[in-house]
Amino acid sequence: EYRLKTMSPNSINLGASINILKAHGIDTAGVVYKNDAAVTQTKPKWITYGENGQVKFNHILFSEEVLEENIFIQTDDSMYQFKECSSWEEISKKNINALIGKKMGCFHSVKRMREVESYITAHIKILPKNKPFNNLPLNLIPVQNGLYDWEKDELQSFQEQYRHNWKANVVYDKNAMAPRWERFIKYIAPDEADYIHEMFGYCFLRDIPFAEAILIILGDGENGKSTLLELPVTLLGEGSTNSEQLQEFSENKFALIEIEGKHANIVGDDKTDSMKDLSKIKAATGRDQVSAQQKHKGNKNVKLHAKFIHAMNSDPYVSDTSSGAKRRIVVLRLTKPVGDFFKNELQDGETWIDYKKESSGIFNLYMKSLRRIMNKGGKSPFSITERMAEDKLEWLYGNNKVAQFVEEYCTPDDGAAPVRLPTFVRLCNTAMNTSYKERKMKEELGRLGIEVTKPKMINGVRGAWVVGVQILPLISHDFV
């Protein structure tokens, strides 16, 4: 408690007293007035007055009060603040200084700021290097109004113990529905609606327990691809998605580091015309740590969980039809034009349909579908239709004659007799009406995971040999 006085106590009035308090940065709410010459209020513990009325600022008590009122944590390269209403948020040094300056009020000075900044920096909790900042359990998804437990389908409040730097851009509402969105999905892909929601729900999971993490959406323009992909990008939230085209993962050495911490790599109009090398994407979706090159730095071992969703107007050439590629890739072909559908869906006064209004209901569909695939488990829990499986084979093998030849005329057999590479080339070229050379054939077989040996002597014949496959006898006999 403190008292305002003047040389002549009776000369000070209430208005002047309040102004003096405000000038010293004191909140005048709840002030108690005594007589007409004194004002009392609880003063900050970090302010004292000397006998001559001189203000004394205790920077240690002030700093400790700041640390009591605010929860900070420091990592190697960032600082975060916990707020009960919005969970963990990254905060800059500039913002912390602004917070300190506002609290100091009229007691602000450069010297005091430096003292406080130095004390707070020395006493902020520092996260050990072996502990990642993000420690959120996989069953919890941060949404705008709390932590959503997708396993239990329930919401809980933000908690200091769960650190994360991502939050989905959706408010959870258990009873929310999305009838217009469901009609749209069933129109563009009547048999694949379950799969679409499963894949988009899968994007919210910060792990890749299932191999099918690459969705290729094929189709001409005006068939709903852009609308379909707009929602997961919006709901996943700012900074949680990337948009590298597929060819970038063959040509851009920094592509993997760009998707670190991202939930999905989503491209609504991928211009990739040739997928020659899927090795980086296969590594990124393999659950193991991968080596990612950083800009102006060395390589970094990272564990990625991004799913790949790419919409294309035309079928790109793919030379990698290995078993790894086949396990990971899912193809969804859209063929229905959506112009008439949108016209019929428009309600009075609408010029376009804002599906974001149903975001809470769409999120519920995603989470219901995520629970379905996680509870089902196994190697392939997704609702992939027969038509989708046929579309994938047609896309993978339709423009790769070597892969087509292996699929139609060969069977895997580790015990089969080796086949001379020139013989294999001749058989493939004859059967598929192609003109492959031995070097190109060796590259294509390598992408398929089929071994071609270095030149060596087998049964008195020296040369390169194709091993691990059995060519159908009838084909061998006819073409030899």
LOLUM-134530 format. One record per residue (C-alpha): x, y, z. Coordinates in pm, whole numbers, plus 50000, padded with zeros to 5 digits. Each point is the difference from the previous one (the first is absolute). Layout:
// LOLUM-134530
XYZ...
This chain:
// LOLUM-134530
500005000050000501325034749928498855035850044500155029949766500855032650175500925035549910501615027650196496495011150084497884968150035496735018849979500865013649656499904966649816496624987749865498744966349885500465006649629503615010550048500654969550215498734976649729502065017849736503154996350211499334962950044499434995149627503195018949921501884974550213498454970849813497684990350284496604984949922497425022650170497224973949997498914992350355501865029750149499035009450357499725037250073500705014650344498955035850078500775021549698503734999450019501034963449999499534969749782500874964450095500554968849787502044968250025503305007849837502144975849798502434980850217502855010049768499535037550075501145016650321500545036350101502935014450187499735024750285500285028649760497264985349776502424986349742498634970349802501964967550039499534973049731500904964250093500734982849665500224965250157496555001750160498615015149680501544972449785498744972550229496515014449981500214999749619501074963450009497164991850242497435016149774501364985549676501124964849913502935000149759502184972449860503165003649793501154975849727503165001149789498575024949754496625012050132498125011550309496414990750082497365013450240497124979850140496565016250001497084981250148497615013749740502154991049699502704975950118503685003849901500965028349768503395010249869501065033650140502825022649886502505018750217498405032249876496584989050127501424990350340501635034250031496695016349909498294979750273502665010950251499825036349892496235001150036500214985650351502695025350101497895029249892501495033250111502844981650178501454990649663503645007849932502684985149776502034988650300497044983050168499004983149675503494985749962500064987650360496604983349965500784985349658503254985550132498324984550306497094985149803502334985849734502044983150274496964985250173497744989149712499514962549984502234985349729498914968049830502824974049993501384993349653499014963450015496345009450058497895011749704497745029950053496994981649862499034973050251496294997549926498654964150011498884987449658496394997250114499755037650068499415026049729500195036950095496915018549872498915035750059498054992450318502154973350166501704966449952497884975249805500434963250086499104982149677500094965750166497335009550256498295026549786500135025450279501475034450069502255009950290501525033150099503495011249897502654987550241503445014050074501564965350003499114994149634502255021249779499275005849633500445027449743497074990849777496255003850031497324988749756497885027849858496684986250123497745003250303498934966050125496244995350027498914964550073496575005449846501095018249684498934985749663501085006449640497104990549771501025021949704503574987150012498814963950011497815005949694502995014749815502274970450082497384974349904499465018149670503645001549887500964965750140496904980250103501894968050080503145016150143498485023550262501184978450290503564998849867500155037749944499065007450361502384972950124502955015149813499245035550112499504988350359503314981349970501715033449928499235011550358501964970650146503625008950077501244965949893499954976949697498994965550130498604989849660501894999949670497275016049788501175035850049500065012649640496705009049833500015009349631496735016049886499644998449622497435016649777499325028049756499105034850119496675009850159499534967150184500305011850360503694994450073500655035550123496925000550223500854965650134503525010650108499075034450132498454986250318502874978950138502435028849937497675023850187499244976650290503594988550054500865036250069502625025549907503524986749970499024963350021500014992549626502455004049715499495000949622503114985549834499244984449661500964963449965502865006849760501585022350269500714968950204502164987849712501655033249914500045021350317502554988150256498285020350274496514985749938500064976350300500985026650253497135021649871497444974650124501534994850344497215003850256497345002849729496864978950005499554998849626501455010449666496915010049803500085012849640496745008749826501515002949650503214979849976501745005749665502344970250038500144981149670502554973850095500614982250330503454985249941501204997250358497744993150297502824990450236499695031350217496244997250029500244963050084502585008150267497825028050140497034976650039501914970850147499765009250375503794999050037502265030150041501305014249673502935022649924498765033849876502315026649862499645034650155500695032949829503425013950094500404971750251500834963350007497594971049983497494994350278498384967450104496255005350017496914978750044497245011649769496264993950017498725019649699497514983649767500165008249628496845010549815500465011949642497315008649745500924998749630498165006449676502004973849807501694967450086503735005250060502514974549880501244978450286503004977449964500114988250362497554971450024501844982250278498124982350277500815029650229498315024049760497024977149952499454997350376500095037550057498085014149703496225002249981498305013249684496625017349996498665009349660497215026349986497935001949681496755018550080499765037349909498745019550300498565031349838496374988450001500354986050352501105033650139497175017949820497434976750152501575003350348499925038050009497455013750242498195033449986502475028849988503084977649961502465004349716502324972550122500044973150269502155006750305500634965350136502165015350275496755008050182499714962550057503614996350118499064985850342497764973949840502634991449737502574995950278497634975450170499844979749677503794999749979500374988750361497364972849970501874986849697503375002350180498614979050286498754974649746503384993849836501925000850330497624974950161500084977949692503814999949985501884975349785502165007949698497265017049797497005012050202498795025649747496734996249809501654996949658497484989949736500584975549718499855028549751502745018850187502234969149997499494995949625500705036849939503294997150190501194970249798498985016649676501875031750095503124982350129500364975349714498205017049713503025020549895502844978050129500514971049764502714983150206497754999750306497144987649783502174971949862501094989450349496405001050122498624979449710502814976249908502164995150312499574986550350502255006550302502154969450070503255002050196500844964649890499515006049628502964996349765501615033649914499105014849663502645017549790499245037149977500165000649614497474971549992497695017950243500235032049791499154981149681497014982750158498625032650144500475019649676498324972749799497074995250236499365036950063501045013949661502675022150156503655007349928501745000650339503794998750018501794979550265501015030550207496465013950009498574965650073502364996450297498805033850138496334990749961500464966050163501855016650287497045022950064497794969150011502264984550263501294973249762503704993050024502315000949699503464986750082503315013849886501594980149715501044965950128500414964149883496994976850042499864965649833502935009149780498375032049874501225034350105497655029950023497505019450213497164979050137496425007050112499314980650320496984993550220497364997349725498614971249799498945008049642496964980249890501224969849799497565005249713501155036049951503684990150017499494972349745498005021149755502325029950003503334981950010
